[in-house]
Amino acid sequence: MDKTIKGLKPLSDDLKIDGSNYRILIVHTRWNSTVVDPLVKGAKETLINEYNVKEENVCIYGIPGAYELPYTAHHLIEAAKRADKPFNAVICIGVLIKGSTAHFEYICEAVTQGIMRVNIDTDTPVIFGVLTCLNEEQALLRAGIGENSHNHAIDWAGTAIEMAKVRSI
Ligand SMILES: O=c1[nH]c(NC[C@H](O)[C@H](O)[C@H](O)CO)c([N+](=O)[O-])c(=O)[nH]1
């Protein structure tokens, strides 16, 4: 029996959603790229291999840091709408690692509230793929790096597909 309670179990095969007609945006930071890069790879590969999203429909855009994620997501969502090529869902990927000042807490709060606001303001699912870690070890484990690790971006990709279906209602 699976001992762990915490976590997101994937949908059973009979409920799996086909993403072959979805257009997904991944916005990621360049800060902490050692951890961000495997997260982006995990999200992209899961969208394509597990949910049939076409590679040409996975758009990826890099920006400096997590604080820039909400603006970038909002701007690119609206630009895609104007081009009549809307995104069905967006995944914002970043990694915040606590330092010796309160900067971490302020950015975590701003980014969390900012990404939630973009969901509502654009009526587009924007998945919170921001790791808020107290140390580098926590970040590495959540990017699937090391023993007993799990790449959380796999879950974010599945969430993006499920929420893209909600958006289509
Ligand atoms: O993405 C991150 N940005 C960080 N800071 C930069 C911030 O996101 C903005 O890019 C910067 O403040 C300019 O707006 C981080 N820290 O400061 O620790 C961090 O851990 N992760």
The ligand as an SDF file (V2000), in Angstrom:
LIG
                    3D

 21 21  0  0  0  0  0  0  0  0999 V2000
   13.7190   33.5540   -9.0990 O   0  0  0  0  0  0  0  0  0  0  0  0
   14.3200   34.0110   -8.1190 C   0  0  0  0  0  0  0  0  0  0  0  0
   14.5420   35.3530   -8.0360 N   0  0  0  0  0  0  0  0  0  0  0  0
   15.1970   35.8880   -6.9690 C   0  0  0  0  0  0  0  0  0  0  0  0
   15.4010   37.2180   -6.9350 N   0  0  0  0  0  0  0  0  0  0  0  0
   15.2290   38.0640   -8.1160 C   0  0  0  0  0  0  0  0  0  0  0  0
   13.7740   38.5430   -8.2980 C   0  0  0  0  0  0  0  0  0  0  0  0
   12.9300   37.4640   -8.6690 O   0  0  0  0  0  0  0  0  0  0  0  0
   13.7270   39.6050   -9.3920 C   0  0  0  0  0  0  0  0  0  0  0  0
   14.2420   39.0610  -10.5870 O   0  0  0  0  0  0  0  0  0  0  0  0
   14.5160   40.8600   -9.0180 C   0  0  0  0  0  0  0  0  0  0  0  0
   14.0720   41.3120   -7.7370 O   0  0  0  0  0  0  0  0  0  0  0  0
   14.3350   41.9610  -10.0420 C   0  0  0  0  0  0  0  0  0  0  0  0
   12.9720   42.3040  -10.1670 O   0  0  0  0  0  0  0  0  0  0  0  0
   15.6270   35.0520   -5.9200 C   0  0  0  0  0  0  0  0  0  0  0  0
   16.2750   35.5590   -4.7620 N   0  0  0  0  0  0  0  0  0  0  0  0
   16.5140   36.7910   -4.6110 O   0  0  0  0  0  0  0  0  0  0  0  0
   16.6580   34.7720   -3.8530 O   0  0  0  0  0  0  0  0  0  0  0  0
   15.3870   33.6390   -6.0310 C   0  0  0  0  0  0  0  0  0  0  0  0
   15.7420   32.8110   -5.1490 O   0  0  0  0  0  0  0  0  0  0  0  0
   14.7460   33.1800   -7.1300 N   0  0  0  0  0  0  0  0  0  0  0  0
  1  2  2  0
  2  3  1  0
  2 21  1  0
  3  4  1  0
  4  5  1  0
  4 15  2  0
  5  6  1  0
  6  7  1  0
  7  8  1  0
  7  9  1  0
  9 10  1  0
  9 11  1  0
 11 12  1  0
 11 13  1  0
 13 14  1  0
 15 16  1  0
 15 19  1  0
 16 17  2  0
 16 18  1  0
 19 20  2  0
 19 21  1  0
M  CHG  2  16   1  18  -1
M  END
$$$$
